[in-house]
Amino acid sequence: MNDGPTMVDVVNVSKSYSSGDGVVQALNPISFSVRKGEFASIIGPSGCGKSTLIKIIGDLIEPTEGAVTVGGRTNRQAREEGMFSFVFQNPVLLPWRRVIDNVRLPLEIVRRQSRDPAQLLEMVGLAGFEERYPKELSGGMRQRVALARALTFDPQVLLMDEPFGAVDELTRGSLNSQLLEIWQKIRVTVLLITHSISEAAFLSDRVIVLSARPSTVKEVLEVPFPRPRENTLKENGSFQEVIKFLRERLE
């Protein structure tokens, strides 16, 4: 368990939309915090607003009510200061740029101190692929490039929205293990949105369970397994009990 200071604080955040049928309430007031250096996941029923919530945290959309602070700053200030990065399900790589140039792209937009792109590619297991183009890579490899790009500015918070949702189960397991290795090296605060209960339990210090829409926090589970974690943990009876508990909370 991570007992560090709070890095992300979500306080009474709600979101509603206007539609032809009136006002649609996507998020009821939601409150939770993520500690510095913690790996936290958010799970919930399909359509409950998980992606909306993480976009609010990252200052990509505004809440109807409530506030988010990141390291004691507003999320707007945190975004402008480059305190967090995003990894989405679609890696959004520029097809005409080589792998190394895709990772370098943020440096060309905002000039500031950063990690070395070549070292980042080595960290995500892509040393030797610097000169390749995205079309020459598998889906899992493209997502690794996106992860390397997100770490370019050494962010304090990494926001991940279903980053491995489009890859096969075997590749997903490999990416999970690699993500844990990277996280254990750099200890960035991670907030992950996922539909996979097993992925959330394997990766996280805590799992935040949202209810159906209009969603609110239904459960916050401290994952009881020590680190480092190996894939064999998933065969453990205690791990299966955690999966069962989370599935019941979702239902």
Residue pairs with C-beta under 8 A, 6 or more apart in sequence:
1 205
1 222
2 35
2 36
2 37
2 38
2 205
3 35
4 35
4 36
4 37
4 38
5 35
5 36
6 33
6 34
6 35
6 36
7 34
7 35
7 36
7 37
7 38
7 70
7 71
7 156
7 157
7 189
8 33
8 34
8 57
8 68
8 69
8 70
8 157
8 189
8 191
9 33
9 68
9 69
9 70
10 30
10 31
10 32
10 33
10 53
10 57
10 66
10 68
11 31
11 66
11 67
11 68
11 69
12 29
12 30
12 31
12 65
12 66
12 67
13 27
13 29
13 30
13 31
13 53
13 56
13 63
13 65
13 66
13 67
13 68
14 25
14 27
14 28
14 29
14 30
14 63
14 64
14 65
14 66
15 25
15 26
15 27
15 49
15 52
15 53
15 56
15 61
15 63
15 64
16 23
16 24
16 25
16 26
16 27
16 64
17 23
17 24
17 26
18 24
25 213
25 214
26 49
26 52
26 213
26 214
26 215
27 49
27 52
27 53
27 56
27 63
27 213
27 214
27 215
27 216
28 214
28 215
28 216
29 65
29 66
29 216
30 53
30 66
30 210
30 215
30 216
30 217
31 66
31 217
32 208
32 217
32 220
34 40
34 157
34 189
34 191
34 206
35 189
35 205
36 71
36 156
36 189
37 187
37 188
37 189
38 189
38 190
38 205
38 206
39 183
39 189
39 190
39 192
39 203
39 204
39 205
40 190
40 191
40 192
40 204
40 205
40 206
40 207
40 208
41 191
41 192
41 193
41 194
41 199
41 200
41 203
41 204
41 206
41 207
41 208
42 50
42 53
42 54
42 191
42 192
42 193
42 194
42 207
42 208
42 210
43 50
43 194
43 195
43 196
43 197
43 200
43 207
43 208
43 209
43 210
43 246
43 250
44 50
44 209
44 210
44 211
44 212
44 215
44 218
44 250
45 210
45 211
45 212
45 213
45 250
46 195
47 212
47 213
48 210
48 211
48 212
48 213
48 215
49 210
49 213
49 214
49 215
50 161
50 193
50 210
50 215
51 161
51 162
51 193
52 61
53 193
53 210
53 215
54 159
54 161
54 191
54 193
55 61
55 161
56 62
56 63
56 68
56 75
57 68
57 70
57 75
57 159
57 191
58 75
58 79
58 84
58 86
58 159
59 68
59 75
59 76
59 78
59 79
67 74
68 74
68 75
69 75
69 78
70 77
70 78
70 83
70 84
70 156
70 157
71 78
71 83
71 156
71 157
73 81
73 83
78 84
78 157
82 110
82 112
82 153
82 155
83 155
83 156
83 157
84 155
84 156
84 157
84 158
84 159
85 150
85 151
85 152
85 153
85 155
85 157
85 158
85 159
86 150
86 159
86 160
86 161
87 143
87 146
87 147
87 150
87 158
87 159
87 160
87 161
87 163
88 146
88 160
88 161
88 162
88 163
89 161
89 162
89 163
89 165
89 166
90 166
91 134
91 142
91 143
91 145
91 146
92 146
93 102
93 134
93 142
93 145
93 146
94 101
94 102
94 105
94 134
95 133
95 134
95 135
96 133
97 105
97 133
97 134
98 130
98 131
98 132
98 133
99 121
99 126
99 129
99 130
99 131
99 132
99 133
99 134
99 137
99 145
100 117
100 118
100 121
100 130
100 131
102 134
102 145
102 149
103 117
103 120
103 121
103 145
103 148
103 149
103 152
104 117
104 152
105 149
106 114
106 149
106 152
106 153
107 114
107 117
107 152
110 153
112 153
113 154
114 152
114 153
114 154
115 151
115 152
115 153
115 154
117 148
117 152
118 127
118 130
120 148
120 149
120 151
120 152
121 127
121 129
121 130
121 145
121 148
123 148
123 151
123 182
123 185
124 144
124 145
124 147
124 148
124 178
124 182
125 144
125 178
126 141
126 144
126 145
126 148
129 137
129 141
134 142
134 145
137 145
138 171
139 166
139 167
139 171
140 164
140 167
140 171
140 172
140 174
140 175
143 163
143 164
143 166
143 167
143 175
144 175
144 178
146 163
147 163
147 179
147 182
150 158
151 158
151 182
151 186
151 188
154 186
154 188
155 188
156 188
156 189
157 188
157 189
157 190
157 191
158 188
158 189
158 190
158 191
159 191
160 190
160 191
160 192
160 193
161 193
162 193
162 194
162 195
163 175
163 192
164 171
164 172
164 175
164 176
164 194
164 199
165 194
165 195
167 175
172 196
172 199
173 231
176 199
176 202
176 203
177 231
179 203
180 203
180 228
180 229
183 190
184 227
184 228
190 203
192 199
192 200
192 203
192 204
194 200
197 243
197 246
197 247
197 250
198 234
198 243
200 207
200 246
201 207
201 223
201 239
201 242
201 243
201 246
202 229
202 233
202 234
202 239
204 223
205 222
205 223
206 220
206 221
206 222
206 223
207 219
207 220
207 221
207 223
207 246
208 217
208 219
208 220
209 217
209 218
209 219
209 220
209 221
209 246
209 249
209 250
210 216
210 217
210 218
211 217
211 218
218 249
219 246
219 249
221 242
221 245
221 246
221 249
223 242
224 238
224 242
225 233
225 238
225 239
225 242
233 239
